[in-house]
Amino acid sequence: MPNIGVTQTIYTVDMDSLACTLAYTELLKLENRDSCAYIPGIPNSTVTEEIQKWDLVYEKKPKASDLKNMSFVIVDTSDINVFPKFVDKDKVIEIFDHHIGHTDYWRNKIGMNARIEMVGACATLIWEEFKKRGKAGKISQLSARLLLAAILSNTLHFRAKITSIRDERAYKELFPIAGLTRKWVEKYFLDQESFIYSHPKDTVFNDIKLIDFPNLGKKIAIGQVELWDSRKFIMDFRPQIRSVLEEIGGENWFFNAPCIAKGKSYIYTENKEIKNILSDKFHCRFNDGVGDTQHLIERKDLVKILSGYGEEINTLQNTP
């Protein structure tokens, strides 16, 4: 009977959240602490088919009989509104996250066990825990590979603005342990692209966040997909993107598409007011509804700059 459950948001299961859940569970077990990984959703396109075939061991949710004495570790989110229903927030003993908005709440509740820090990938925080706790030499190749892929994914191969020196250091330290090649790195992104082009509508739907911006007086649906050539994806699938986002956000939506190859983001919206906001805040130049930024920017950065702390009120994903 595990007495610690390691889990993440009930919604988007991306490479970072999955890697952190599994790797931190391994760290606890290396410390002889009885633990289990719980991943309640379906992995999105950042968790490629190849990675899904690795020996990933987790469950969707705990047995009811296990919950009475279970404490929880939450990774890659600190927003109680998106915790799995089986999590009792008063039984959370640790938080690892790199998103803004809830630091004070958790620092007041669990003190320094709330490790919420502005790095590019939560996976970096997990690797740093392995080192601090003297277990870096015992990490499995599987966990090293997962954390490595998560850092690659979340930093967009170190081109995202959120990338820190700590992410780069973690990647360099994990690379020889993971036993992957430079060619595998390129293949990882190309595999994502192949899947996304085969499932464009599902891909868009599986990564939408509806954000409340009180300062703007509106909620905005923001979709995102990361590709080597993201402008081509927008041009090829504009009607599908518009249809999905209008279903969620009405007229208030935009689609962010970081382009790894060109080191910039392409943004698509049909809303004139949102175009003006994005042009003002990010110097985004629009042509025929598609704008581009001067550098690569991810949704979490867009939200941070647009509102200062933009609270995520709903995340759309197929849920159990």
Secondary structure by P-SEA (a helix, b strand, c coil): cccbbbccccccccaaaaaaaaaaaaaaaaaccbbbbbbcccccccccccccccbbbbbccccccccccccccccccccccccccccccccccbbbbcccccaaaaaaaccccccccccccaaaaaaaaaaaacccccccaaaaaaaaaaaaaaacccccccccaaaaaaaaaacccccccaaaaaaaaaaaaaaaaacaaaaaaacccccccccccbbbbbbbbbcccaaaaaaacaaaaaaaaaacccccbbbbbbbccccbbbbbbccaaaaaaaaaacccccccccccccccccaaaaaaaacccccccccccccc
